[in-house]
């Protein structure tokens, strides 16, 4: 479980990454792998705004692992991203 205070600090950072395609891959991977639905979903939303070619292999690996996520909205966002994969 991610403490709500940490989640509240990370969400604005993730949203700011929307304007910096391809940057902060480590942060994006960690947020995708986090046990927080909000972090996973919002990170996927940001990644959908990036050109698929700007997502590095480590991000694609985590996205693929989320294909069976328990949250339908996360699974849907994953399928959208996987469909855009080059």
C-alpha positions as CSV (number, residue, x, y, z in Angstrom):
1,X,0.0,0.0,0.0
2,X,1.2,3.5,-0.9
3,X,0.7,6.1,1.8
4,X,-1.8,8.7,0.6
5,X,0.7,11.5,1.3
6,X,3.3,9.9,-1.0
7,X,0.6,9.3,-3.7
8,X,-0.4,13.0,-3.5
9,X,3.2,14.1,-4.1
10,X,3.8,11.7,-7.0
11,X,0.6,12.4,-9.0
12,X,1.6,16.0,-9.9
13,X,5.1,14.7,-10.9
14,X,3.5,12.1,-13.2
15,X,1.2,14.6,-14.8
16,X,4.1,17.0,-15.4
17,X,5.8,14.1,-17.3
18,X,3.1,14.4,-19.9
19,X,5.0,17.3,-21.4
20,X,8.3,15.5,-21.4
21,X,7.9,12.4,-23.6
22,X,10.5,9.8,-23.0
23,X,11.9,11.3,-19.8
24,X,11.9,9.9,-16.3
25,X,11.4,6.3,-17.4
26,X,12.4,5.0,-14.0
27,X,9.7,7.0,-12.3
28,X,7.2,5.9,-14.8
29,X,8.1,2.3,-14.4
30,X,7.9,2.5,-10.6
31,X,4.5,4.2,-10.7
32,X,3.2,1.6,-13.1
33,X,4.3,-1.2,-10.8
34,X,3.0,0.5,-7.7
35,X,0.2,-1.0,-5.7
36,X,-1.8,2.2,-6.1
37,X,-4.6,2.2,-8.7
38,X,-4.4,6.0,-9.0
39,X,-0.7,5.9,-9.8
40,X,-1.0,3.1,-12.3
41,X,-4.0,4.6,-14.1
42,X,-2.6,8.1,-14.2
43,X,0.8,6.9,-15.4
44,X,-0.9,5.0,-18.2
45,X,-2.9,8.1,-19.1
46,X,0.3,10.1,-19.4
47,X,2.0,7.4,-21.4
48,X,-1.0,7.4,-23.8
49,X,-0.1,11.1,-24.6
50,X,3.5,10.2,-25.5
51,X,4.5,8.9,-28.9
52,X,4.7,5.2,-28.6
53,X,8.3,5.4,-30.0
54,X,9.3,7.3,-26.8
55,X,8.5,4.5,-24.5
56,X,11.5,2.4,-23.7
57,X,11.7,-1.3,-23.4
58,X,11.4,-1.3,-19.6
59,X,8.2,0.6,-19.7
60,X,6.7,-1.7,-22.3
61,X,7.6,-4.7,-20.0
62,X,5.7,-3.2,-17.1
63,X,2.8,-2.3,-19.4
64,X,2.6,-5.9,-20.7
65,X,2.6,-7.2,-17.1
66,X,-0.5,-5.0,-16.3
67,X,-2.5,-6.7,-19.0
68,X,-4.2,-8.9,-16.3
69,X,-4.6,-6.0,-13.8
70,X,-7.6,-6.4,-11.5
71,X,-8.9,-2.9,-12.4
72,X,-10.9,-2.7,-15.7
73,X,-9.8,0.9,-16.4
74,X,-6.2,-0.1,-16.1
75,X,-6.6,-3.1,-18.3
76,X,-8.4,-0.9,-20.9
77,X,-5.6,1.7,-20.9
78,X,-3.0,-1.1,-21.2
79,X,-4.8,-2.5,-24.3
80,X,-4.9,1.0,-25.8
81,X,-1.1,1.4,-25.3
82,X,-0.3,-2.1,-26.6
83,X,-2.4,-1.5,-29.7
84,X,-0.2,1.6,-30.4
85,X,3.1,-0.2,-29.9
86,X,5.4,0.1,-32.8
